[in-house]
Each structure stands twice: as structure tokens, then as C-alpha cells.
Amino acid sequence: MGFDRRKALWQVTALQDMPEELFKGQPSESTLETQAELPLMSKGEHVVHDYATIGLSLKAHPVSFVRSQLEMLRILSCKTINTAANTGQLVKVAGLVLVRQRPGTAGGICFITIEDETGFTNLVVFEKLFEKYRKEILHSRLLMVEGRLQREKDVVHVIVSKCIDLTKMLGKLVQREMDDLPIMHLSSTDGNATPYPSQHKPTQVRTAVTQDAFHGGRNFK
């Protein structure tokens, strides 16, 4: 077609602009308007649209766009957790939530699988901790946990002691250079906060777009 993704979406939207009732048969205004010069989509924006439509992307993994920020917080990748970390080591790891499972026979324990650009990590959350961090566990798209690593031969998981919702970090995927981004402080809870505390409009839009684009994970019993 010769269009980039954003321009193609613009053209498809124009197809719906068909005059009706009194104006039926008249040419659509979209055929008369001047061609809009639209900015090209960034790689991050492509990834967001891929996840919103098919639930994955071959271009990049969402977590890869915030890896530098995660490293500043000393958050390890899933690959490091599974291959280099030592048993009993206190670790921090973050990823998109894929699956939550809380079998009735497991005494209230919740098993979570998260994913980043390097692989998967399995988490174990005991009942008391689940109740404490219920909001973060059930509503996070990008979940960071802290806990002790446990390794038994090829089986590796993290016994979780703390959970933080880092979903707002995914707003970086649709960040444009002209945006004046506020500094985001990590918090284990925002229960007393307004939906968009002290944020300007572009930040609000980014948060809403990215949260809607990424699936919240599948729940099993």
C-alpha cells in the first residue's frame, strides 16, 4: 500500500466517513481535505499496537524498553534469575504477568509466571503475602517482586516477600521526544491516590493506552 502503520490507520478511518441522510450521495469531506503529515510510529508504539491487536509482537518485548530503568533499580532479568543467581539469594525481578494460579489444594499459595525479553520466571506467593499485595498481584501488567531464590536442580522459582506494580513504566513505549515526563516514584500501593495524581495530559494518555494494550494475565484455579 505504500503507507506506514499510522498513515494506513488514518486512511482506514476515513473509509467510515460516508455522508448519510440529507447528504447521501455527496462526496466525503475526507476526499477533499489536504493530506495530513503524520509522524512515523516509534518501535515502542508498534509494539503497543501489536499487543493490543494480537497479544504479542515480533518487533521487541515491552520490558526491553525499560531495561535500563530496571537495571538502575538493580532488578535482574529472568535469564539471570534462572541461570546465574544463587539459591537463597535475595533478588528482584520484573516482567509481564502471564499466568496466576491458586489451586484449592495448595493451602492458599499463588503461583505466578512473569515474562521479560530474556525468558520466564516462576513466583511463589504464600497466602498472607497474597492478601497483603492482592491489588498488585491481580491488577499489575508489569509486576516487580522481591524475594529469595530457590533452586532445585533445573527447577527455579522466587519465594516472594514484596510486590510492586510497575505498569506505569510501560508508558515509555509510547513516549514522544517532545513530552515533558514527570519523574515516577515507585510505590507498593496507590490506594489513596487519584486515578492520575499530579500528571499532565500526555502522561495520563500513555498510562491508559499501555494498560489497555497489555493483557493482565490469565487466572487459573
Disulfide bonds with the S-S distance in Angstrom:
none
